[in-house]
Amino acid sequence: MNVTLRCIRVVGIARHYLKVPSKLHVSSFRAMSDEVSKAQEAKLGGDTIFGKIIRKEIPAKIIYEDEKCLAFHDVAPQAPVHFLVIPKNPIVMLSQAKDEDAPLLGHLMNVARKCADEQKLEEGYRVVINNGKHGCQSVFHIHIHVLGGRQLSWPPG
């Protein structure tokens, strides 16, 4: 049985026995596996899509900007609200951050909190930083995902 058919069967069983909302769709599983394959193929170095967004070479739905960072809606949202917070001066990944990056990393978290408030995520949200291939990092420019607007499941991976 191929992966798509297995996903359809799992979703059907989950909906029936666990009373999972019908909003759960097989495309969520495909999107996840697409991200895994993107992370497996991602290469370190060079310009990234985030650099182009920062320079306004490609459009983004920006929700916050200051001299240190930018926040914008994800183009492939995994929740009703899904936005990213990125530094303007790139750090490749969290594991390569240095002690002197601590103020910037704290600023990114604070901006994530402010934007979550502005996006009316008062019921809660998840903050995620993917790190490296096994962490599913597909763009080597550190970024914080903020997801909310529905009940998220656990465990996430």
Residue pairs with C-beta under 8 A, 6 or more apart in sequence:
1 9
3 29
3 33
4 26
4 30
7 26
7 29
7 30
8 26
10 29
11 20
11 24
11 25
11 26
11 29
14 20
14 24
15 22
15 24
23 150
28 78
31 76
31 78
35 136
35 138
36 136
38 138
39 130
39 133
39 135
39 136
39 137
39 138
40 133
42 133
42 137
42 138
42 139
42 140
43 140
44 92
44 140
45 140
48 90
48 139
48 140
48 141
49 58
49 139
50 86
50 90
50 139
50 141
50 143
51 90
51 141
52 58
53 60
53 70
53 72
53 86
54 70
54 86
54 88
60 70
60 72
60 73
60 75
61 72
61 73
62 70
62 71
62 72
63 71
63 72
63 73
63 83
63 115
63 118
63 119
64 70
64 71
64 85
64 111
64 114
64 115
64 118
65 71
66 111
67 88
68 87
68 88
68 89
68 104
68 107
69 85
69 86
69 87
69 88
69 104
69 107
69 108
69 111
70 85
70 86
70 88
71 83
71 84
71 85
71 86
71 111
71 112
71 115
72 83
72 84
73 82
73 83
73 84
74 82
74 83
74 84
74 145
78 145
78 147
79 126
79 147
79 148
79 149
79 150
79 152
80 148
80 149
80 150
81 119
81 121
81 125
81 146
81 147
81 148
81 149
82 145
82 146
82 147
83 115
83 119
83 145
83 146
84 143
84 144
84 145
84 146
85 108
85 111
85 112
85 115
85 143
85 144
85 146
86 108
86 141
86 142
86 143
86 144
87 104
87 108
87 141
87 142
89 104
90 141
90 142
91 97
91 101
91 104
91 105
91 141
91 142
92 140
92 141
92 142
93 131
93 132
93 137
93 140
93 142
94 129
94 131
94 142
95 131
95 132
97 105
97 142
108 142
108 144
109 127
109 144
112 127
112 144
112 146
115 146
116 125
116 146
116 148
119 146
119 148
119 149
121 146
121 148
121 149
123 148
124 148
124 152
125 146
125 147
125 148
125 149
126 145
126 146
126 147
126 148
126 152
126 156
127 144
127 145
127 146
128 144
128 145
128 146
128 147
128 156
129 142
129 143
129 144
129 145
130 136
130 137
130 138
130 145
131 137
